[in-house]
């Protein structure tokens, strides 16, 4: 072999090795039901030192939108499609319903594995499990520890459905996991994430999807966290805040493991909620209007940030660029050096905005278009159009305190006009309906909504299926009935 050819082989080989090693690691953390005002970098009442440090050293996302409920948002993260294009636009996936993220969609872990990633999931799935092919380890993840449905006891990991059926909903890969009884799920998930990080082969890029159970109801937390908020009078708020702090501690343990393993130097950490906070339970979304379940900003503008020691060209600022949950998929694909080859995907890559501090590539999105009710909301530039009822819990909920009258601030019984129009840039708290003042703008937005609706698919059936009941599977919520 000539010297020139030997040098060429060395250069090519080195490039291939470096290209593989230099793909950034990705940790995608999802908090469940975390309110806009439930983090320390917005509300000094909250004890979240780890989240605060990461957010302030990274980029706080001020206009990052999610869905009003958890399953629809998770479908966005996983597929890059708006839920009204996948049949998941109405409600959540009930534990006993044959409803799921369509199997024909390539999930983000499947896509990243094509690009050389190891992909692991720890936490809440909530995208259907009636057939094994709809579960995490059949949708691209190398390993899975967590639960399939939407909520359960934090310590026993038992779930009771609306029909009174009770069973365990906890899995290690595909095996029912019974060894965690008595252990708080936030701690279980953090410990498993640390284990995955410690055992990871650093020569391969890592994708770790970590959707915590916290801080979704039921309100449960070990006493030491609740006791950190003795100044809060209302017990529900005190427990909820303790749950947030336990989550913050978990994030701190995970980032320490990433540092110790040497992965943090080439890593993007994403933190987001799945929907706005349920003010009717204990969360808070001030100064935003509305709550979880609603199309108001308080239900759909998600608390979030990104952090990286090396990848971000601009840090320490509030990013106001428009982004939607569907955008994470193509953004991560571009970050991983791949290409999004799906022309029908709703998401657009926000790589330039997030990594370089450039402008958003999005000027409009669909908040949601429901199927079972005549309600919808869209955004175009500064303008937001809402059709029909935005939901219940429609007010500006103050921080919970003793003697509070939820009926006053939530105004659940008010009657809304057929259409409402808001300028979100000038009026982010949605105090001023402009529909009567600007009929031409209203008409323009209504036409845009009609156009968006043309591609709506029917919502999937969410009715209970008796074949799903745990009594048929040894007391465990299990796949195998659709």
Secondary structure as the mmCIF struct_conf table of DSSP 4:
data_model
#
loop_
_struct_conf.conf_type_id
_struct_conf.id
_struct_conf.beg_label_comp_id
_struct_conf.beg_label_asym_id
_struct_conf.beg_label_seq_id
_struct_conf.end_label_comp_id
_struct_conf.end_label_asym_id
_struct_conf.end_label_seq_id
HELX_RH_AL_P HELX_RH_AL_P1 UNK A 3 UNK A 21
TURN_TY1_P TURN_TY1_P1 UNK A 22 UNK A 22
BEND BEND1 UNK A 23 UNK A 23
HELX_LH_PP_P HELX_LH_PP_P1 UNK A 24 UNK A 24
STRN STRN1 UNK A 25 UNK A 31
BEND BEND2 UNK A 32 UNK A 33
TURN_TY1_P TURN_TY1_P2 UNK A 36 UNK A 37
BEND BEND3 UNK A 39 UNK A 39
TURN_TY1_P TURN_TY1_P3 UNK A 40 UNK A 42
TURN_TY1_P TURN_TY1_P4 UNK A 44 UNK A 45
BEND BEND4 UNK A 46 UNK A 46
HELX_RH_AL_P HELX_RH_AL_P2 UNK A 49 UNK A 57
BEND BEND5 UNK A 58 UNK A 58
STRN STRN2 UNK A 59 UNK A 61
BEND BEND6 UNK A 62 UNK A 63
STRN STRN3 UNK A 64 UNK A 65
BEND BEND7 UNK A 68 UNK A 69
HELX_RH_AL_P HELX_RH_AL_P3 UNK A 70 UNK A 79
BEND BEND8 UNK A 80 UNK A 81
HELX_RH_3T_P HELX_RH_3T_P1 UNK A 83 UNK A 85
TURN_TY1_P TURN_TY1_P5 UNK A 86 UNK A 87
BEND BEND9 UNK A 90 UNK A 91
TURN_TY1_P TURN_TY1_P6 UNK A 95 UNK A 96
STRN STRN4 UNK A 97 UNK A 97
BEND BEND10 UNK A 101 UNK A 101
TURN_TY1_P TURN_TY1_P7 UNK A 103 UNK A 104
BEND BEND11 UNK A 105 UNK A 105
HELX_LH_PP_P HELX_LH_PP_P2 UNK A 106 UNK A 107
HELX_RH_AL_P HELX_RH_AL_P4 UNK A 108 UNK A 114
TURN_TY1_P TURN_TY1_P8 UNK A 115 UNK A 116
STRN STRN5 UNK A 118 UNK A 124
BEND BEND12 UNK A 127 UNK A 127
BEND BEND13 UNK A 130 UNK A 131
HELX_RH_3T_P HELX_RH_3T_P2 UNK A 132 UNK A 134
BEND BEND14 UNK A 135 UNK A 135
HELX_RH_3T_P HELX_RH_3T_P3 UNK A 136 UNK A 138
TURN_TY1_P TURN_TY1_P9 UNK A 139 UNK A 140
BEND BEND15 UNK A 142 UNK A 142
STRN STRN6 UNK A 143 UNK A 147
BEND BEND16 UNK A 148 UNK A 150
TURN_TY1_P TURN_TY1_P10 UNK A 154 UNK A 156
STRN STRN7 UNK A 158 UNK A 160
TURN_TY1_P TURN_TY1_P11 UNK A 162 UNK A 163
BEND BEND17 UNK A 164 UNK A 164
STRN STRN8 UNK A 166 UNK A 168
STRN STRN9 UNK A 171 UNK A 172
TURN_TY1_P TURN_TY1_P12 UNK A 173 UNK A 174
STRN STRN10 UNK A 175 UNK A 176
TURN_TY1_P TURN_TY1_P13 UNK A 179 UNK A 182
BEND BEND18 UNK A 183 UNK A 183
HELX_RH_AL_P HELX_RH_AL_P5 UNK A 185 UNK A 199
TURN_TY1_P TURN_TY1_P14 UNK A 202 UNK A 203
BEND BEND19 UNK A 204 UNK A 204
STRN STRN11 UNK A 206 UNK A 211
TURN_TY1_P TURN_TY1_P15 UNK A 214 UNK A 215
BEND BEND20 UNK A 216 UNK A 218
HELX_RH_AL_P HELX_RH_AL_P6 UNK A 223 UNK A 226
HELX_RH_3T_P HELX_RH_3T_P4 UNK A 227 UNK A 229
TURN_TY1_P TURN_TY1_P16 UNK A 230 UNK A 231
HELX_RH_AL_P HELX_RH_AL_P7 UNK A 235 UNK A 261
TURN_TY1_P TURN_TY1_P17 UNK A 262 UNK A 262
HELX_RH_3T_P HELX_RH_3T_P5 UNK A 264 UNK A 266
STRN STRN12 UNK A 267 UNK A 273
BEND BEND21 UNK A 274 UNK A 275
TURN_TY1_P TURN_TY1_P18 UNK A 279 UNK A 282
TURN_TY1_P TURN_TY1_P19 UNK A 286 UNK A 287
BEND BEND22 UNK A 288 UNK A 288
TURN_TY1_P TURN_TY1_P20 UNK A 292 UNK A 293
BEND BEND23 UNK A 294 UNK A 296
HELX_RH_AL_P HELX_RH_AL_P8 UNK A 297 UNK A 300
STRN STRN13 UNK A 301 UNK A 301
STRN STRN14 UNK A 304 UNK A 307
BEND BEND24 UNK A 309 UNK A 311
BEND BEND25 UNK A 313 UNK A 314
BEND BEND26 UNK A 316 UNK A 316
STRN STRN15 UNK A 317 UNK A 319
STRN STRN16 UNK A 323 UNK A 324
TURN_TY1_P TURN_TY1_P21 UNK A 325 UNK A 326
HELX_RH_AL_P HELX_RH_AL_P9 UNK A 327 UNK A 335
TURN_TY1_P TURN_TY1_P22 UNK A 336 UNK A 337
TURN_TY1_P TURN_TY1_P23 UNK A 343 UNK A 344
BEND BEND27 UNK A 346 UNK A 346
HELX_RH_AL_P HELX_RH_AL_P10 UNK A 351 UNK A 351
HELX_RH_PI_P HELX_RH_PI_P1 UNK A 352 UNK A 356
BEND BEND28 UNK A 361 UNK A 361
BEND BEND29 UNK A 363 UNK A 363
STRN STRN17 UNK A 364 UNK A 369
BEND BEND30 UNK A 371 UNK A 374
STRN STRN18 UNK A 376 UNK A 380
TURN_TY1_P TURN_TY1_P24 UNK A 381 UNK A 382
STRN STRN19 UNK A 383 UNK A 387
BEND BEND31 UNK A 388 UNK A 388
BEND BEND32 UNK A 392 UNK A 392
BEND BEND33 UNK A 395 UNK A 395
HELX_LH_PP_P HELX_LH_PP_P3 UNK A 397 UNK A 400
TURN_TY1_P TURN_TY1_P25 UNK A 402 UNK A 403
HELX_RH_AL_P HELX_RH_AL_P11 UNK A 406 UNK A 410
TURN_TY1_P TURN_TY1_P26 UNK A 412 UNK A 413
HELX_LH_PP_P HELX_LH_PP_P4 UNK A 414 UNK A 417
BEND BEND34 UNK A 418 UNK A 418
STRN STRN20 UNK A 419 UNK A 423
TURN_TY1_P TURN_TY1_P27 UNK A 424 UNK A 426
TURN_TY1_P TURN_TY1_P28 UNK A 428 UNK A 429
TURN_TY1_P TURN_TY1_P29 UNK A 435 UNK A 437
HELX_RH_AL_P HELX_RH_AL_P12 UNK A 439 UNK A 453
TURN_TY1_P TURN_TY1_P30 UNK A 454 UNK A 455
HELX_LH_PP_P HELX_LH_PP_P5 UNK A 458 UNK A 461
STRN STRN21 UNK A 464 UNK A 464
HELX_RH_3T_P HELX_RH_3T_P6 UNK A 466 UNK A 468
BEND BEND35 UNK A 469 UNK A 469
HELX_RH_3T_P HELX_RH_3T_P7 UNK A 470 UNK A 473
TURN_TY1_P TURN_TY1_P31 UNK A 474 UNK A 475
STRN STRN22 UNK A 476 UNK A 476
BEND BEND36 UNK A 479 UNK A 479
#
